[in-house]
């Protein structure tokens, strides 16, 4: 945003001005590795920028990034870094030089020739804008579809079980895009891709899904502000229905509400019916959000029972607004109860209810 487009027919690499290309930090985020890893590959194996622009800060061109993406793909399969680097450098020397430097081959071609995904299309030397999307696939064959570039880095870090890089990438995504956008456009698509991967590969990637979910949960808690102070009749109760243990979507909803200063009481997974009823009676919330991942756990009678609960003095009794959220409620809509289908929609509904 705020970056002016450059003419792709501009100066060749020899006269590239300072500031052209990606920084080491930007490259590391795209690849899902630590910046020190990028520097190590440069120092030890000669996988640094092909063109030096002077000064202390190096800039990486699309061709440089394509080589590093190939390096990530090879090391993700278990090949030692030194051997992977030799392979990458050998492939680079076998590629013919471009016929006309003023009209270089598009950056997509470098990735495809190496068996990798195509990087986001961009003007030469200009870092991709946050809203730019690209066909993305992690180095192990984890197809992500049409998603933000950050998804690629997060998926690769998860597949490598790289805890420190994963935490850094998740926290950066939340800080740069905001919690709701980071969840909707970065974190959730990556989680869904990992889930599809283990479902289609004999559950080979279950550990990756658990690993990623755990770190997402931690990033949400670290990134969210402290829980807002309770206000009588203005709190929100969040709970999974009995038998439902998928708490992560509720965790991000709790964090988004806390970010907006709304009082939240989070009860997590598989809350028994009696406990849910007791919690609602004790707190008198303005709203109750019931999460169901599976249609086998979504219970219309339970939602209707909670929606009919009353409290307060005679003549001024109140009832909670009950939201049925999650894919389990699909096809099981409860008449009169809101059923937001996206995080932003759920946050908007709850903000409206609490402000009444």
C-alpha positions as CSV (number, residue, x, y, z in Angstrom):
1,X,0.0,0.0,0.0
2,X,1.3,3.4,-0.9
3,X,4.0,1.8,-3.2
4,X,4.1,3.3,-6.7
5,X,4.3,0.9,-9.6
6,X,7.7,0.7,-11.5
7,X,8.2,0.4,-15.2
8,X,9.3,-3.2,-15.8
9,X,11.5,-1.9,-18.5
10,X,13.7,0.0,-16.0
11,X,17.4,-0.4,-15.4
12,X,19.0,-3.8,-15.5
13,X,20.5,-5.6,-12.5
14,X,23.9,-3.9,-13.0
15,X,22.4,-0.5,-12.3
16,X,19.8,-1.5,-9.8
17,X,19.3,1.3,-7.3
18,X,19.6,0.8,-3.6
19,X,16.2,-0.3,-2.1
20,X,15.2,-2.5,-5.0
21,X,14.0,-6.0,-4.1
22,X,13.1,-7.7,-0.8
23,X,14.9,-7.3,2.4
24,X,16.3,-10.3,4.3
25,X,13.5,-10.1,6.8
26,X,10.8,-10.0,4.1
27,X,12.4,-13.0,2.4
28,X,12.5,-14.9,5.7
29,X,8.8,-14.2,6.3
30,X,7.9,-15.4,2.8
31,X,9.9,-18.6,3.2
32,X,8.8,-19.4,6.8
33,X,12.4,-19.4,8.1
34,X,14.3,-17.2,10.5
35,X,16.4,-14.3,9.0
36,X,19.5,-16.0,10.5
37,X,18.8,-19.0,8.4
38,X,18.7,-16.9,5.2
39,X,22.0,-15.3,6.2
40,X,23.6,-18.7,7.0
41,X,22.6,-20.1,3.6
42,X,24.2,-17.0,2.0
43,X,27.4,-17.2,4.1
44,X,27.9,-21.0,4.0
45,X,26.6,-22.1,0.7
46,X,26.7,-19.0,-1.5
47,X,22.9,-18.6,-1.9
48,X,23.0,-14.9,-1.4
49,X,21.7,-12.1,-3.7
50,X,23.2,-12.4,-7.2
51,X,23.6,-8.6,-7.5
52,X,25.0,-6.4,-4.7
53,X,23.6,-2.9,-4.5
54,X,26.2,-1.6,-2.0
55,X,25.8,-0.8,1.6
56,X,25.1,-3.2,4.5
57,X,21.5,-4.1,3.6
58,X,21.1,-6.8,0.9
59,X,18.2,-6.9,-1.5
60,X,16.8,-10.1,-3.0
61,X,15.4,-10.3,-6.5
62,X,12.7,-12.7,-7.7
63,X,15.4,-15.0,-9.0
64,X,17.2,-15.0,-5.7
65,X,14.0,-15.8,-3.8
66,X,13.2,-18.6,-6.3
67,X,16.6,-20.3,-5.4
68,X,15.8,-20.0,-1.7
69,X,12.3,-21.5,-2.2
70,X,13.9,-24.4,-4.0
71,X,16.3,-24.8,-1.0
72,X,13.3,-24.8,1.4
73,X,11.6,-27.5,-0.7
74,X,14.6,-29.8,-0.7
75,X,15.4,-29.4,3.0
76,X,11.7,-30.0,3.9
77,X,12.1,-33.5,2.4
78,X,15.0,-34.3,4.7
79,X,17.9,-33.5,2.4
80,X,20.9,-32.0,4.4
81,X,21.3,-28.3,3.7
82,X,24.8,-28.6,2.2
83,X,23.5,-31.2,-0.4
84,X,20.4,-29.2,-1.1
85,X,22.5,-26.1,-1.7
86,X,24.7,-28.0,-4.2
87,X,21.6,-29.1,-6.0
88,X,20.2,-25.6,-6.2
89,X,23.4,-24.0,-7.4
90,X,23.8,-26.8,-10.0
91,X,20.3,-26.2,-11.3
92,X,21.0,-22.5,-11.5
93,X,24.1,-23.0,-13.6
94,X,22.2,-25.2,-16.0
95,X,19.6,-22.6,-16.8
96,X,20.3,-20.5,-19.9
97,X,20.9,-16.8,-19.5
98,X,18.0,-14.5,-20.6
99,X,18.3,-13.3,-24.1
100,X,17.4,-9.7,-23.2
101,X,18.2,-8.3,-19.8
102,X,15.8,-5.4,-20.3
103,X,12.9,-7.9,-20.5
104,X,13.6,-10.6,-17.9
105,X,11.5,-13.8,-17.7
106,X,8.7,-13.4,-15.2
107,X,9.5,-14.5,-11.7
108,X,6.9,-17.3,-11.9
109,X,9.1,-19.1,-14.4
110,X,12.0,-19.5,-12.0
111,X,9.8,-21.2,-9.4
112,X,8.1,-23.5,-11.9
113,X,11.4,-24.6,-13.4
114,X,12.6,-25.7,-10.0
115,X,9.4,-27.6,-9.3
116,X,8.2,-24.9,-6.9
117,X,5.1,-22.7,-6.7
118,X,5.0,-19.4,-8.6
119,X,5.8,-16.4,-6.4
120,X,3.3,-13.5,-6.4
121,X,3.4,-11.5,-9.6
122,X,4.9,-8.1,-8.9
123,X,6.7,-5.2,-10.6
124,X,10.4,-5.8,-10.8
125,X,12.1,-4.7,-7.6
126,X,8.9,-3.8,-5.7
127,X,8.0,-5.8,-2.6
128,X,4.5,-7.3,-2.9
129,X,1.7,-5.4,-1.2
130,X,-0.1,-7.1,1.7
131,X,-3.2,-7.6,-0.3
132,X,-1.5,-9.4,-3.2
133,X,-2.4,-13.0,-3.4
134,X,-0.6,-15.9,-5.2
135,X,-1.0,-19.5,-6.0
136,X,0.9,-21.1,-3.1
137,X,2.1,-24.6,-2.3
138,X,4.4,-25.6,0.6
139,X,7.6,-27.4,-0.2
140,X,6.2,-30.8,0.8
141,X,3.3,-30.6,-1.6
142,X,0.8,-28.9,0.8
143,X,-1.5,-27.1,-1.6
144,X,-2.8,-23.8,-0.2
145,X,-4.7,-22.5,-3.2
146,X,-5.3,-18.7,-3.7
147,X,-4.0,-17.2,-0.5
148,X,-1.7,-14.6,0.9
149,X,2.0,-15.1,0.7
150,X,2.3,-15.4,4.5
151,X,0.4,-18.7,4.4
152,X,3.3,-20.3,2.5
153,X,5.8,-19.3,5.2
154,X,3.6,-20.4,8.1
155,X,2.9,-23.8,6.4
156,X,6.5,-24.4,5.8
157,X,7.4,-23.6,9.4
158,X,4.7,-25.9,10.6
159,X,5.8,-28.7,8.4
160,X,9.4,-28.4,9.6
161,X,8.0,-28.2,13.2
162,X,10.0,-25.0,13.6
163,X,8.5,-23.5,16.8
164,X,10.5,-20.2,16.9
165,X,9.9,-19.4,13.3
166,X,6.2,-20.3,13.5
167,X,5.7,-18.1,16.5
168,X,7.4,-15.2,14.8
169,X,5.4,-15.5,11.6
170,X,2.1,-15.8,13.4
171,X,2.8,-12.8,15.6
172,X,3.9,-10.8,12.6
173,X,0.7,-11.6,10.7
174,X,-1.5,-10.6,13.6
175,X,0.5,-7.4,14.2
176,X,0.5,-6.3,10.5
177,X,-3.1,-7.3,9.5
178,X,-5.0,-7.2,12.7
179,X,-6.5,-10.2,14.4
180,X,-9.6,-10.7,12.3
181,X,-7.9,-10.3,9.0
182,X,-4.9,-12.4,10.1
183,X,-7.3,-15.2,11.1
184,X,-9.5,-15.1,8.1
185,X,-6.9,-14.6,5.4
186,X,-3.8,-16.1,6.8
187,X,-4.2,-18.5,9.7
188,X,-7.5,-20.3,8.8
189,X,-6.6,-21.1,5.2
190,X,-3.3,-22.6,6.4
191,X,-5.1,-24.7,9.1
192,X,-7.6,-25.9,6.5
193,X,-4.8,-26.9,4.1
194,X,-3.0,-28.8,6.8
195,X,-6.3,-30.6,7.7
196,X,-6.9,-31.6,4.1
197,X,-3.3,-32.8,3.9
198,X,-3.5,-35.4,6.7
199,X,-7.0,-36.4,5.7
200,X,-5.7,-37.3,2.2
201,X,-2.4,-38.9,3.2
202,X,-3.4,-41.5,5.7
203,X,-3.1,-39.1,8.7
204,X,0.6,-38.6,8.1
205,X,0.5,-35.0,9.1
206,X,-1.5,-35.2,12.3
207,X,1.5,-33.9,14.3
208,X,1.7,-30.9,12.0
209,X,-1.9,-30.0,12.6
210,X,-1.6,-30.3,16.4
211,X,1.6,-28.3,16.4
212,X,0.2,-25.5,14.3
213,X,-3.0,-25.3,16.3
214,X,-1.1,-25.1,19.6
215,X,1.1,-22.3,18.3
216,X,-1.9,-20.4,16.9
217,X,-3.6,-20.6,20.3
218,X,-0.5,-19.2,22.0
219,X,-0.2,-16.4,19.4
220,X,-3.8,-15.4,20.0
221,X,-3.4,-15.2,23.7
222,X,-0.1,-13.2,23.5
223,X,-1.6,-10.9,20.9
224,X,-4.9,-10.2,22.6
225,X,-5.3,-7.4,25.2
226,X,-6.3,-8.2,28.8
227,X,-9.9,-9.3,29.3
228,X,-12.1,-6.3,29.7
229,X,-13.7,-5.7,33.1
230,X,-17.2,-7.2,33.6
231,X,-20.2,-5.0,33.1
232,X,-23.5,-6.3,34.4
233,X,-25.6,-7.5,31.5
234,X,-23.0,-6.7,28.9
235,X,-20.8,-9.8,28.9
236,X,-20.5,-12.6,26.3
237,X,-20.4,-16.3,27.2
238,X,-18.4,-18.5,24.7
239,X,-18.6,-22.3,24.9
240,X,-18.4,-25.4,22.8
241,X,-21.5,-27.6,22.9
242,X,-21.3,-30.9,24.8
243,X,-19.1,-33.4,22.9
244,X,-17.3,-30.6,21.0
245,X,-13.6,-30.1,21.7
246,X,-12.5,-27.8,18.8
247,X,-11.9,-24.6,20.8
248,X,-9.6,-22.7,18.4
249,X,-12.4,-20.7,16.6
250,X,-13.8,-19.7,20.0
251,X,-10.3,-18.6,21.1
252,X,-9.9,-16.3,18.2
253,X,-13.5,-14.9,18.8
254,X,-12.6,-14.3,22.4
255,X,-9.4,-12.5,21.4
256,X,-11.3,-10.3,18.8
257,X,-13.9,-9.3,21.4
258,X,-11.2,-8.5,24.0
259,X,-9.5,-6.4,21.4
260,X,-12.7,-4.4,21.2
261,X,-13.1,-4.0,25.0
262,X,-16.0,-6.4,25.3
263,X,-16.2,-8.5,28.5
264,X,-15.9,-12.2,27.7
265,X,-16.2,-15.4,29.7
266,X,-14.6,-18.3,27.8
267,X,-15.5,-21.8,28.9
268,X,-13.7,-23.8,26.2
269,X,-14.5,-27.3,24.9
270,X,-17.3,-29.8,25.7
271,X,-19.1,-27.8,28.4
272,X,-21.8,-30.1,29.9
273,X,-25.4,-28.9,29.6
274,X,-25.8,-28.4,33.4
275,X,-22.6,-26.4,33.6
276,X,-23.6,-24.2,30.6
277,X,-27.0,-23.5,32.2
278,X,-25.4,-22.7,35.5
279,X,-22.8,-20.4,33.9
280,X,-25.5,-18.5,32.0
281,X,-27.7,-18.1,35.2
282,X,-24.7,-16.9,37.3
283,X,-23.4,-14.4,34.8
284,X,-26.6,-13.0,33.1
285,X,-24.8,-12.4,29.8
286,X,-26.0,-10.3,26.9
287,X,-25.1,-13.0,24.5
288,X,-24.1,-16.7,24.4
289,X,-22.1,-18.1,21.4
290,X,-22.3,-21.9,21.0
291,X,-19.7,-23.5,18.8
292,X,-20.3,-26.8,17.0
293,X,-17.7,-28.2,14.6
294,X,-19.8,-31.3,13.7
295,X,-23.5,-31.7,13.0
296,X,-23.5,-34.6,15.4
297,X,-22.8,-32.2,18.3
298,X,-25.0,-29.3,17.3
299,X,-28.1,-29.4,19.4
300,X,-31.2,-27.3,18.5
301,X,-32.9,-28.1,21.8
302,X,-29.9,-26.9,23.8
303,X,-29.7,-23.6,21.8
304,X,-33.5,-23.1,22.2
305,X,-33.3,-23.8,26.0
306,X,-30.5,-21.3,26.6
307,X,-32.3,-18.7,24.5
308,X,-35.4,-19.1,26.6
309,X,-33.6,-18.6,29.9
310,X,-34.5,-15.5,31.9
311,X,-33.1,-13.7,34.9
312,X,-33.4,-10.3,36.7
313,X,-36.2,-8.7,38.7
314,X,-39.8,-9.5,37.9
315,X,-41.1,-7.2,35.2
316,X,-37.6,-6.5,33.8
317,X,-36.4,-9.9,33.0
318,X,-33.8,-10.4,30.3
319,X,-32.9,-13.2,27.9
320,X,-29.5,-13.8,26.2
321,X,-29.1,-13.5,22.4
322,X,-27.8,-17.0,21.4
323,X,-25.5,-17.3,18.4
324,X,-25.1,-20.7,16.8
325,X,-21.6,-20.6,15.2
326,X,-19.5,-23.2,13.4
327,X,-20.1,-25.6,10.5
328,X,-21.9,-28.1,12.7
329,X,-25.0,-25.8,12.6
330,X,-25.2,-25.9,8.8
331,X,-28.6,-27.2,7.9
332,X,-29.6,-27.1,11.5
333,X,-30.5,-23.4,11.8
334,X,-32.6,-22.5,14.9
335,X,-35.4,-20.1,14.0
336,X,-34.9,-16.7,15.6
337,X,-31.2,-17.2,16.5
338,X,-28.4,-15.5,14.6
339,X,-26.0,-17.8,12.8
340,X,-23.0,-15.7,11.6
341,X,-20.8,-17.7,9.2
342,X,-17.6,-15.7,9.5
343,X,-15.5,-14.2,12.3
344,X,-16.1,-10.6,11.3
345,X,-19.8,-11.2,11.2
346,X,-19.9,-12.8,14.6
347,X,-17.9,-9.9,16.1
348,X,-20.2,-7.4,14.5
349,X,-23.3,-9.1,15.9
350,X,-21.9,-9.4,19.4
351,X,-20.8,-5.8,19.4
352,X,-24.4,-4.7,18.5
353,X,-26.0,-6.9,21.1
354,X,-23.7,-5.8,23.9
355,X,-24.1,-2.1,23.1
356,X,-27.9,-2.3,23.4
